[in-house]
Amino acid sequence: MAKSRRGRGGPESVTETVGGGVAELRPDRDRPRGWTLLIDGAPQSHVDLDDPAYLEFSYQRRLGHIADLAAPPGAPLRAVHLGGGALTLARYIAATRPRSTQQVVEIDTPLVQLVRSRLPLESGWRIRVRGADARAGLARIPDGWADLIIADVFGGARTPAHLTSTEFVAEVRRALRPGGCYAANLADGPPLRFLRGQIATVRTVFPELALTADPAVLRGKRFGNAVLLAADRELPVAELTRRAAGDPHAGRVEHGRGLLDFTGGASPVTDATAVASPAPPDGAFD
C-alpha cells in the first residue's frame, strides 16, 4: 500500500514497497508537477508532467540527445526501452516525436503500477509497457523492428550480469533495423574496469561507438553514469559533442582513437564470464 507524506504547502511524497525495494515519488519544489523517483533512497528518474520534454538528470539528457539524433527532427521512432523507471525517456520521445511507437520492458510490475497511477501517461501516446525481464522482453521484439533501443536497467543499483554480455548485445543488434542506434546507461567508478569491458563487448557487435559522460567520471575521479552509443553506421559525433558540452553539467564525448585508448585493451565479456556492474559507494547519491 502506498503511503503519502505531505510537503510544506505542496503535493505529497508517496512511498510504496515494489519489487526492487522501497520506491518514493518525491515532489519537485521548483516544478509544480515535477516528481523524482527514488528506489531505496537512490534517485532513478525525474518527470515533469507539464513538460515531458524536460530532462532533469544529466544521463537522461544524454540519452535524450541520442533520441534527438536518431532520426530527422520530429520523425516518429520505433523505440524499445529496456528498463522503465518513471518512463521518462518514453515520455520524452512521445512529446518530441509524435506518432512514435514504443515498447517498454520493465520487470518490476508493482513499480510500473505505481508510476502509471501517480504519473499517468497522456492519452494518445503509443507506449506499451510489458512486465518482463529485459533480455526476455528483447527476445520478443521482431528482427529489425527498432530504430532505437535504450538499455537503462538496474537491480539494486547494479546492471544485471546477463545484460552485459556479447550474446545480449548481439540480441540488441538483431532487433535493430540497419542504421538503428543502441544506447546503454552504464554506471561505474575507479578504476572503470566494468565500463572499459562494456566498450570492448559492444565493439565486438557494432563497428561504430561513442561514449559520453561527465569528464570527472571518464578520468576515474568519481562514480557516475556514462552513456554508450553504438550503431552500424557513422555516428553524429560532432553534434553529440556540441550538445553534451552545452548541458548544465557539461559532458565529454570519446570516439574513434580516443575511445580505443580509453578502453585500454579490456576484453569482451560473454554470458559465461559476465558480472553485474559495481555497486555504488556509500554517499554516491548524496
ABEGO torsion letter per residue (X at the ends): XBBBBBBBGBBBBBBBBBAAEBBBBBBBAABAABBBBBBGGBBABBBBAABAABBABAAAAAAAAAAAAABBBGBBBBBBBBEAEAGAAAAAAAAABBGBBBBBBBABAAAAAAAAAABBBBBGBBBBBBBBBAAAAAAABBBGABABBBBBBBBGGBBBAAAABAAAAAAAAAABBBGBBBBBBBBBBOAGAAAAAAAAAAAAABABBBBBBBAAAAAGABBBBBBBBBBABBBBAAAAAAAAAABABBBBBBBEAAAAAAAGGBBBBBAAABBBBBBBBBGAAX
